[in-house]
Amino acid sequence: MDPITGLAYGRIAVGTVSLLSPKLAARLFLLDPKSNPQLPYLGRLFGSREIALGMITLAAPDGEARRRLIQVGVAVDAADALTGIVSVASGSVPKKTALLLTVAGVASTTTGVLALQED
């Protein structure tokens, strides 16, 4: 399986968990859904975005359309990584949580960038 297909399936899996069980997803991301009752709402928003991006990437034909979708994914993942950095700097999440979220965003961004260079 190529890295982009793997990322797309990963997005769909994470998105599905976030959409169907946002409290579970929050705990997996080391967030505390008990202290923030609005977290499931945001988790579902995140989940639907991830599912849509994963599915459209899988459905895209090879070529320019798929390349542009990979670029969108890179931008989204880079924003996720930046959010982790901002969150630790602001103290809005524990350092361990911010590190996990930042690493996940950086890893996904790196995978997308490397795939674009291979293309």
N, C-alpha and C positions, 0 to 999 in steps of 0.2 A: 504494500500500500504506500502510495506517495505521501509526503508530509502534509500536503494541503488537504488531501482526502481525510487523513487522520485528524487534522485540526477541525475539519468540517464535522466529522462524526463526534469528535469531542465536544464541540459547541452544542450539537444537538442533544447529546447526553446530559451535559451540565444544564442546558436550557430546560430540558424536560424535567429534571429533578427540581430546578428552581421554580418552574411553573406549577408542577403538581404538588410539590411538598416544599414550599419556600422556607419553612422553619428548619427542616432537615438541611437544606442547602445552606442556610445561614450558619448552622452549627458546623457543617463541613468546611465553611470558609472561616471558621473560628470567630464568628459574630454571635452576639447574644440577642436572640429574638425576644426573650422575656423582658429585657430592659427597653426594647424599642418595638412597641406593638405595630408600628407602621412598616417594619422591615418586610413582612410578607408581601405587601403591596409592591414595594420596590423590587423584591426578589422576582415577582411575577413579570414585572416590566423587563427586567434583565433577562429572564428566561425566554420570553417571547422574542426578544431581539436576537439572542444567541441561536434559537431554533431557526429563525428566518434567515440569518446570515449563513448558518451551516447548510440549510437546505438549498438556498439559491446558489451557493458555491458548488454543491454537488450537481445541481441541475444545469449549470452553465457549460456550454460547449468549450472545448479547448480554444485557445486564441485570446484575442483582445478582451472579450467580455469576461472571461475567467481571470485574466490578469488584473483587470480593474477591480473585480470582486476581492481578489487577494490583497490589493492595495487598500481597499476599504477595511478588510479584516486587520491588516497591519495597523491602520490608523486607530481602529477601535481598541486593539490590544495595547498599543502604545498609550492611549488615553487611560486604559485600565491600570497600566504600570504607573503612570504619573499620579493617578488617584491614590494608589498605595503609598507613594512617597509623600504626597500632600497630607494624607491621613495620619501618617506617623509624625510628620512635622507639626501638625495641628493638635495632636494628641487625641483625635477623635476615635481611634481604635488602638488597641494594645500593639506594641512593637512586633510581637510574634505574628499577629494577624496581618499587620501591614507588610511584613516581610513575605509571608505566604502569598498575599495578593499581588505584591510587586513582582515577585519571582515568577508567578504564573503569567502575568502580563508580559514580562520581559522574554520569557521562554517562547510564548506564542508569537510575539513580535519578531523575535530572531528567526523562528521557523519560517514565518511568512517572508521575511526579507531574503533569507537564503533560497527559498523556493523561487522568488522573483528573479534572483540572480542566475539560477539554473535554467530558467525559462528562455 
